[in-house]
Amino acid sequence: MKLLASLTSPYARKIRVVLMEKRIEVDLVEENVWAADTKVGLHNPLTKVPVLVLDDGTSLYDSRVIAEFLDGISPVTRLISEGGRDRAMVKRLEALGDGITDAGIAIFLERKRDANQQGTDWITRQMGKVESGIAAVARELGDRKFCQGENMNLGDISVACGLLWLEFRMPEIKWRETYPNLRSWVERLEARTSFTETKPPGA
Ligand SMILES: N[C@@H](CCC(=O)N[C@@H](CS)C(=O)NCC(=O)O)C(=O)O
């Protein structure tokens, strides 16, 4: 299997963390989706990373589909609870993490436009999602070690990859200072090899 990814993508990082936690080996193929000659569109009509290309050539996207697939092919370190409400809660937290990331990326891309073309209302709207999303995670975490239950799950990974990307690209959002419980939690995750090995270059 090969994973098409960029080293700075928070969604690709989520998958790289999952791969390491589950001890699944794949070939990492670095791709710049913004380059004119990117080959990502051959595997994902949306031209987005990450994409997991299976040995028979089938491609899987997006990161939620890939994460679910990977968790299912190996029993090592289960990251999504089995069935029912627990499973839905893990997937909900994953969606919240991805949603915070989506809003952060929307702001990041908007700010790259010429200053007179930037939509300030749009940025404010997306920033509201980032802030209320982070507040919801902090509430959900409370004083526990991980967001749900005793072990790290896919939801923790999704949120952590999103918040660490925010810190890398938008350091003015000082979520570690605002929420000391998130700081303790993220430091616990950052100490894992899966996080140290997938830190974006320059972060
Ligand atoms: N929902 C997707 C989001 C993937 C995504 O937006 N990836 C970014 C890189 S961080 C990308 O490839 N963007 C290229 C584009 O939007 O054209 C996932 O979870 O995989």
The ligand as an SDF file (V2000), in Angstrom:
LIG
                    3D

 20 19  0  0  0  0  0  0  0  0999 V2000
  -11.7590   15.8550    4.3960 N   0  0  0  0  0  0  0  0  0  0  0  0
  -10.4720   15.6030    3.8060 C   0  0  0  0  0  0  0  0  0  0  0  0
   -9.6770   16.8830    3.7390 C   0  0  0  0  0  0  0  0  0  0  0  0
   -8.3890   16.6960    2.9580 C   0  0  0  0  0  0  0  0  0  0  0  0
   -7.7630   18.0430    2.5800 C   0  0  0  0  0  0  0  0  0  0  0  0
   -8.4450   19.0830    2.4870 O   0  0  0  0  0  0  0  0  0  0  0  0
   -6.4480   18.0170    2.3620 N   0  0  0  0  0  0  0  0  0  0  0  0
   -5.7570   19.2140    1.9590 C   0  0  0  0  0  0  0  0  0  0  0  0
   -4.3220   19.1930    2.4510 C   0  0  0  0  0  0  0  0  0  0  0  0
   -4.2500   19.6220    4.1470 S   0  0  0  0  0  0  0  0  0  0  0  0
   -5.7120   19.2490    0.4450 C   0  0  0  0  0  0  0  0  0  0  0  0
   -5.3250   18.2790   -0.1600 O   0  0  0  0  0  0  0  0  0  0  0  0
   -6.1160   20.3790   -0.1560 N   0  0  0  0  0  0  0  0  0  0  0  0
   -6.0450   20.5740   -1.5650 C   0  0  0  0  0  0  0  0  0  0  0  0
   -7.2480   21.2860   -2.1030 C   0  0  0  0  0  0  0  0  0  0  0  0
   -8.1550   21.6250   -1.3120 O   0  0  0  0  0  0  0  0  0  0  0  0
   -7.2920   21.4780   -3.3180 O   0  0  0  0  0  0  0  0  0  0  0  0
   -9.7410   14.5180    4.6040 C   0  0  0  0  0  0  0  0  0  0  0  0
  -10.0930   14.3310    5.7710 O   0  0  0  0  0  0  0  0  0  0  0  0
   -8.8870   13.8190    4.0530 O   0  0  0  0  0  0  0  0  0  0  0  0
  1  2  1  0
  2  3  1  0
  2 18  1  0
  3  4  1  0
  4  5  1  0
  5  6  2  0
  5  7  1  0
  7  8  1  0
  8  9  1  0
  8 11  1  0
  9 10  1  0
 11 12  2  0
 11 13  1  0
 13 14  1  0
 14 15  1  0
 15 16  2  0
 15 17  1  0
 18 19  2  0
 18 20  1  0
M  END
$$$$
